[in-house]
Amino acid sequence: MRRMMLAAAAAVLTAALAAPVVAPPAMAAPTHTVTYDKYSLKVDGERILLWGGEFHYFRLPSPSLWRDVLEKIRAAGFNGVSLYFSWAYHSPAPGVYDFTGVRDVDRLLDMAKELGLYVVVRPGPYINAETSGGGFPAWLKQVPGRARSSDPGYTAAYREWLGHLNPIIARHQVTRGGSVIAYNVENEYAANTDAQYMQDLQDTARAAGIDVPITHNQCCDASWTPTWASGLGAVQIPGVDDYPQSFECQAPDTWGTWGEGVTERLTDSAPVYAAEYQAGSIDLNRAGYDACRENLTGPSFMKYFYKNNLVASGATMFGFYMAYGGTNWGWLGQPNDVYTSYDYGAAITEARQLTDKYAEFKRQGYFVTSVAPLTKTDPAAGPASSNPALTTVARANPDTGTQFVLLRHTDRAATTLDESTLDWSTPDGRYSVPVSLDGRDAHVLVAGYDMGGQRLAWSTSEIMTHARIGGRDVAVLYGRDGSAGSTVLRYRSKPSVRVLAGSVRSSYSDGELRLDYTHHGLARVLVSGGGRPPALLLLGTDEEAANFWRADTSSGPVLVRGTSLVRSARVSGSTVTLRADVASAGEVEVFAPARRLVIGSTPVPVRTTASGSLVGSVSGPASVRLPRLTDWQSRAEPVVTDDRSWPVASHATSESPFPPVTRPVLYAGDYGADYGHVWYQGSFTATGAETAVSLNAITGKNGVYQVWLNGRYLGWANGGTQADSEPPVNPRPGPGTFTLPALAPGTPAVISVLVGNMGHNDDWTADDNRFKQPRGLVGAELVGSSAPVTWRLQGNRPDRLRGPLNNGGLHGERAGWYLPDASAKGWGRPAATVQPGVTWYRTEFDLDLPRGQDVPVGLRFDGAGEYRALIFVNGWQLGQFTANLGPQREFVLPAGVLREHGGNTVTLAVVALDEATLGPVSLVALANHTGGVPIENLPTR
């Protein structure tokens, strides 16, 4: 039946392909322009340095929390966000699309617009992103024709997808008053390429009203061909993906394994685009994502590689992968590289918490979006270094002369602290400048810069940000704790200098004010007179700089320190109101044109400091106590059941290029069983000669299958993981031979097989031998007997609310046992041990978390053994605990799915490979802050 349906669908799609192109719905006239040259993007003629972080809405099934994450991305200094769109997430079957609820991308793009974030949309059709099938729906494996090519079947299918998505994107473009500033076609398309396909994707987008620049992300440097920078299929702004640290999270000394990480310029007609720059890592060796965050891609990596790339490449378009990773909930993840968590070692954790990496993103993000001359630079001669251990690279703005000098070690892997003197010719003169640099660090030093109303001749401190606040120029500069710093400003006459805090020496000569200091704590210097507006210089350490938050208001920027986050600010009259999160009681300081302070809706008594700021004290969050999970109920999933309604495995051929081990074809997807577990039942009449059953299955990495005869457990085996780019050479990828007990001739018998499929292969190399590899059984035969076996199978039934990836084909899933309102009939007290097979557990609990607080909650497992547990919370499958594999033991339960005020149901489908004893399962608070965002509960039916 499934094959017939797909064949019909393919015919409809092919007919649609041949039909005349229908003009898209009329859109409003353009309200803005997006253009570009070799330096940068421009909106209405104003240059933009696009500093974007990657976010996957489909990895966070709570639209309320989309806002939380996007606000945190913005608060880190990002002015943009990259968004993949997963075809599989929206389409359970050909012609069926869902853009509602957790799939409401209209709402997502509106949100980005409200928050002032530019968006680079990445609709694929192929996205990879370590998602099942690389974002391709599983049903596409049944469509004739090679994916990622101009083959008619695939062409009709992707046009259907883009026909639904492109009109949504088109109305959200910057040119139409929205947020979309660029449109990325395909993804890392470098193997088995089809230039006409690339061209057709762009023509399809243009026909749908896409008029912003079209980009592509080439993996991973200019040596790959084609680059899509010229010829048929060329995009307007070609980009490059850079992952210099590779993905070995268990190796703490990794440093630039895959090169310097400098983004190549692919064309002289467009900006340099670092389309995906490494901001974390997948956890290939299951070291845990904290190791990815700390060992591999921590602040040291960011300081060196990001600054090196900024100055060495002159890039003005950045997409950092990932800013927030999220969760492979349901069956979203692909099988080879990921598990439930997609934390990615990102700056914002899976539980939405901020890290030391976030602080470094903030230091750099505020800089690149505050210092406008960075949007247009050319290579320049760097200052000569007196110490060969240190070297410089420089760029300069051709209009303003502003210089940006990268100070780095000659040996990028050096770990020593070195000093040097730079012979620096700046726009304001030639200087001998003492510098020092710690190993695996880099500094971007600025000279000849009009910093608001001030003239910065040069500084050995790095600029974090500056703003005009209350008639003064306020600037935050920083350096390594304990390092010497110097800043030189130019004035027409000698200014007045007041050191308000810290130890700073000042001198004035020939129109230059020089400040010398040691970076320690936070020094404050007030400069007035000298023919310029007053200036407040805040000179701190890296750590002190990271305590500042910048928020833009209609009355100009404000600076805040002392909160754990500032989401937004508003100045009305003499009052500044902050939406801010606070982790503990303490002082909050605000630099704003105001005399009164309100945080949330609470007035905060303040005093005015010598720095002109407001300081007040705030309370921390109330403590949180979570309920214990008790009163568990359980029921066993049947092994042998009435299968008369199940599809009969009867196909003689398959669209898959993988040859069946036996016939009929048993591939799960050929019969519509696309995700998660699949039950097979093979019925035969015994001859008495059969001694074993020989099976083969392909499940993807870490998948297993279990076997029973007439309900008697025979054992389990590992499924195959073969994903060769060449035609398969292993005819038995997941072998298992299971001894049968003696059967009397003429006895009816049933072989039951539960196959745990872990997801579908990606299509990174555009090769159907990889992508269309089947899942489920690929071969089954009796040993010692030629008795015919009739095989039937049962797979997933898509959840209309939660989508096609939420469920597999367990009996309990199909019967709705995972739903919070499931019938209590059949459930009882759990036994002390779990028998092989599937046992379901459920319990209920009430929450009443403090109002006005953000308390991310997780579910913790402390057991071990040969079992896995699918985790359902209020019907949403939020992960899989693999007790025998690890490393993940805590699973994030996103607010909205989890009801923070009211009743909740946790249901576990425990798949035991052998007899097992389950360990404790508990709720844990992963953080606690005042603030947060309003939460909208998701429906359960």
Secondary structure, 3 states (H helix, E strand, C coil): CHHHHHHHHHHHHHHHHHCCCCCCCCCCCCCCCEEECCCCEEECCEEECEEEEEECHHHCCCHHHHHHHHHHHHHCCCCEEEEECCHHHHCCECCECCCCHHHCHHHHHHHHHHCCCEEEEECCCCCCCCEHHHHCCHHHHHCCCCCCCCCHHHHHHHHHHHHHHHHHHHCCEHHHCCCEEEEECCCCCCCCCCHHHHHHHHHHHHHCCCCCCEEEEEECCCCCCCCCCCCCCCCCEEEEEECCCCCCCCCCCCCCCCCCCCCCCCCCCCCCEEEEEECCCCCCCCCCHHHHHHHHCCHHHHHHHHHHHHHHHCCCEEEEEEEECCECCCCCECCCCCCCECCCCCCECCCCCECHHHHHHHHHHHHHHHCHHHHCCEEECCCEECCCCEEEEEEECCCCCCEEEEEEECCCCCCCCEEEEEEEEECCEEEEEEEEECCCCCEEEEEEEEECCEEEEEECCEEEEEEEECCEEEEEEEECCCCEEEEEEECCCCCEEEEEECCEEEEEECCEEEEEEECCCEEEEEEEECCEEEEEEEEEEHHHHCCEEEEEECCEEEEEECCCEEEEEEEECCEEEEEEEECCCEEEEEECCCCEEEECCEEECEEECCCCCEEEEECCCCCCCCCCCCCCEEEECCCCCCCCCCCECCCCCCCCCCCCCCCCCCCHHHHCCCCCEEEEEEEEECCCCCCEEEEEEECCCCCEEEEEECCEEEEEEECECCCCCCCCCCCCCCEEEEECCCCCCCCEEEEEEEEECCCCCCCCCCCHHHHCCCCEEEEEEEECCCCCCEEEEECCCCECCCECCCCCCCHHHHCCCCCCCCCCCCCECCCCCECCEEEEEEEEEEEECCCCEECCEEEEECCCCCEEEEEEECCEEEEEEECCCCCCCEEEECECCECCEEEEEEEEEEEECCCECCCCEEEEECCCEECCCCCCCCCCC
